[in-house]
Amino acid sequence: MPKVMPDIAHQTNASLEGTLDWVGMSQIEVPLMVQADEGAPRQVAAKVEAMVNLVQPKAKGIHMSRLYLLLEQLSNESSLTTETLRLLLTDFIESHDDLSDQGRVRFAFDYHLQRASLISGKKGWKAYPVMIEGRLTTTGIDIELQVTVPYSSTCPCSAALARQLIQQAFSDRFGAEDKVDSETVHQWLGTTQGIVATPHSQRSLAQVKIKLAADANELPICALIDHIEDALKTPVQAAVKREDEQEFARLNGQNLMFCEDAARRLKHHLNQFDAAADFWLRVDHLESLHAHDASAVTVKGLANGYTA
C-alpha cells in the first residue's frame, strides 16, 4: 500500500476561481443523544447537514471528512446541547484553517413524547418533527429551534351553518306545539334527526421556528411544544377511550378556528415565550371541505428579524 497518497483538494488549485457561500454534506445519518430542556439525554435518529463557506478563491475545496469526523465525535462522545453545538461550529472553522470563516449545521429528527389522554389518563407516544440549526458567522453564533405540532381545527363557518340547520330542524319538529316538554326535546336531541348537521374539522399543522437568546443554555423542545399545544387547545391525541374522544369533541366545539385565528393565537402566546428572541410561524389547515389547504404565516416583527 502506498505510504503517501495524493491530496487533490490540498495540492490542486480550482480550475475556475471563486469563493462559495456554503460547501459541505447533507442527509448524513447520525444517531444522537439530545438533551432537551432540563431532562435526561434521549437518543434520536438524525439527518444532518454540515457546511462551511469557502473564502479562498483558488482552493480546490474544503475538507469534508473533517466535518464528518467532528459529527462522529459528537455522536459517540457527547450529547447535543447548546454548548456542544457552539463547540461543534467552532471546531468546523478551526479544522479549516484559512479556508473558511463561517459554518452551519442542521439536525432534523423526530422527538417522541409520551402524552396523557384528556380524561382517562391513558398514555401514548407522539412524534414531533424537530429541526435544530446552528450558524457561526462573523457576528457570532445563532441557534434556531423549529418544531411541527399537529392539532385539530374546526371551521367556525361550518359550525354556524350546522347550528342553523339544527335550529330549522327544531322548528320543523316542535314549532307547531304550544308547549314543548323538556324530556321530549332532550330525547330528540340525542337522535340523528335532532343533530341533523355537524361542522367539519381537519388535522392541522403548526410549524414554529424560534431564535434562541445568545446566552441560552438549553434546547427548549418540550417547553415549546407544550406552549404551542396550550395555545391551540386541540392537540391530536394518542391513546383514547370514549370519554377522551367526547372531551376532544367538546374542545373542538369551544375552540373554533380559521387558520387566521390559529396564527393569531400562536403569535400572542409566542410573544410571551421567554426563550424566543424572535419567531416565525406557519399554520396549515389540511381542509376536509376543499381540495386545497388554508394557510397563514406571520413573524414576531423585529427589525432585521425573521420575515414572512
N, C-alpha and C positions, 0 to 999 in steps of 0.2 A: 504494500500500500504506500502511495506517495507520502513523504513527510511534509511537503509543502503543497498546499492546494491553492489554486487561483482564487483571488478575491476581486471579482469583476466590479462589484459595487464600490470598492475602495480604490482600485487601481485604474479604473477607466472613467474618462470624462463623458458627460452626456453628449450624445450626437447632436442634439438640439438644445441649446442652453435655455434656462428659465427657472424661476422659482415656482413652487407649488404650495397651495394653501394647506392641503391635507394629503398625507400618504400613509397607508397602513393596511390593516386587515379588518375584515368584518365577518360576522357569522362564526366566530370562534366559539366552540362548545366547551364550556368550563364548569365543573362543579364548584360551588362556592358556599362558604358559611357566611350568612348575612346576619348582622346584629342590628335589629330594628328596635327603635325606641329604647327602653331600658331592659328588654327581655334578653334571654339567652340566645346565642347564635343558632341559626337554623340553616340547614343545608337546602340549597336550591340548584336547579339546573339552568345555568345562564347561557345566553348567547351574547357575545361581547364584540364591540367594535373598538379598536385601538389605533390611534393615529397621531402623527406629529406633522408639523409643517416642514418644508424643505427650503431653507433660506439661501443655500449655496447654489447658484445657477449652473455651475459646471459639474456639480456632483451627480454621479450616475443614479444614486438612490439612497434610501435610508437603510437602517439595519433592522429589518422586520423581526428577525429571530430574537433580538434583544427585547423587543416589546412582548413577544410571546413568552419568553422565559420569565419576564417580570410578572406576567399574569399567572404563570405556573407557580411561581413563588408565593404569590398571594393566595392561590388556591390551596396549596399544600401546607403553608406555614401560618396562615393568619385568617382573619375574618374581614369581610367588607364593612368598614365603618367610615365615617367622615375623615377620621385621622389616617387610616390606611389608604383611602382614596387620594388624599392630598399627597401622601408619600409616594404612591404609585406614579402620579403625574410628574412629580419632581424627579423621580428616577427615570421616567421616559426621556426627559430633557438631558439629564446628566449622562445618560447612556449614549447620547448622540452628539456629544462634543459641540462642535460649531456648526453642525448640520441643521439643528432645529432650536427654536426658542419658544414654541407653543405646542401643547399637546392636549388631547382629549380622549376620553374613554367612556363608553356607554355600555351599561349592563341591562339586559332585558330578561325577565323571568316571571314566573307565576309565584305569588306568595300566598300560601294556604293559611286560612284562619278558620278555627272551629267556632261556629256561630250557634247560639241557642235559639230555638224557635220562640214564637211570640207569646204563647200561653203555656203549652205543655212542658216546656223546658227541654225537649228533645234537642240533641246536638248533631250537627253535620258540618262537613268541610266545604268551604267555598274558596275558589281560586281567584285571586285578583291579579291581573296583569300589572306589572311594575316595571318602570324604567328609571334608572339612575344614571345621570351623566355628570361627569366632572370635566372642567375645561380650565387649563392653565394658559394664561396669556400674559402679555407684558404688564397688565394691570392687576394681576393676582389670580386666585383660583375661585371659580364659581362652581357650585354644586346644585343640580336640579333633580327633583324627585317628581315622577309622574305616576299616577295610579288610574286605573279604569274600574269603575264601580257600576254594576248593573242594578237597576231598580225598575219599578213598575210605574207607569203613568196612565192615569185615567182622564180621558178628554172631557173638559168642562162643557163643551158644546153638546156632545152626545149625551152627557148626563142631564142637561136641561131638556133636550128633546125626549129622552126617556121619561122624565118626570111628567112632561106634558101628555104623553101617551097614557101614563098611569092615571093622571087626573081625568082624562077623557074616558078611560075605561071605568073609573069610579062613577062618573056622571051617567054613563050608559047603564050601569048596573043599579045604582041607587038614586038617581036623580028624580025619579017619579014618586019616590016614597016620602011620606010626610015625616016619619020618624025612622031613624036608622039605628038598629040595635048594634051596640059596640062589639058584642061577641060575634055577630054575623060578619061584620066588617073585618074583625080580627081573623076569622077563618078564611074569608075571601082573599085577604092579603097574602095568605100562605099558599095560594094556588098560582098556576101559570096565568090564569085569567086576571088575577089581581096585579101581579107584577108582569105586565104584558111586554115590557121592553127593559133592556139593561144597557148601560153605557159601554163603550168599547175602551179597552185598555191594552197596553202593549209593553213588552220588555223594552227598556231604555238603557242608555249608557251615558255615564258622566266621566269624561276624561278631564283630569285636573293635573296641571303642572305647576309646581311651586319652585321658586328660587330660595334656597336656604340662606339664612343670615351668615355673614362671613365667619362668625365665631361659632357656628353650630357644631355641637359635639355629639349629635346622634342623628340617625335617619328616622324621621317620624312616620314610618309607613303605617303602622296600626292607628296612630293618632289621626292621621289624615283620612284614612278610610272611615274611621268612626265619625269624624266630623262631617264628612260628606253624607253618610247614611243618616245621621241625626238631622241634618238639614232637610233631606228629601222625605224622610218618614216612611218610605215604602221600599226598602231594600228587598231584593228577591230572597227567597228562603231556601234552606237546605232540607232538613228533616221536618216534616209537618204532620200533625194529626188534624182531625176535622176542626177542633177548636182554634188551631193556628190558622187554618185556611179561612175560617169565619172572621177572625181578627184581621187578617190580611185584607179581606174584602172591606171591612169597616175602615181600615186605614186608607185604602184607596178612595173610598167614598168621601172621607173627610179631608183628603189632600188631592183634589182635582188639579191637574196641571197641564197647561200648554207647555211647549218647550221654552217659551219666554219666561213662564212662571218658574220653572225649574232652574233656569240660568240665573234669574234674579235672586232666588233663594240661596243658591250656592255663592254667588258674588257677595251677598250680605254676610253670610257666615264665614267665608274665607277672609273677609276684611277683619274678622275677629280672631283669626288663627295666627297666633303669635309667631309660629315657626316659619311663616311665609313672608319673606321680604318682598316678594312680588308673586303674582299668579296669573295663569292663563287657564281658561276652561272652555270645554265644548260639551254640549249635550245633544244626543241623537235619540229621537223617539222613533223606534222602528215600527212604523204605522201598521195597524191592523185594518184600517179602513182603506188607505191608499197603497199604491204600489211603490211609493217613494217614502223617504224619511222626512221628519221635521227636525230641524237642527238650529242651534243657536251657539254663538261664540262670543266671549267677552273677556276682558282683562281687568286687572286692578286699576290701570290708568295712570301709572307713574311716568314721569318724563324720562325718556331714554330706557323705558322698561319694555315689558312684553307688548307686542302689538297683535291685534286680532287678525 
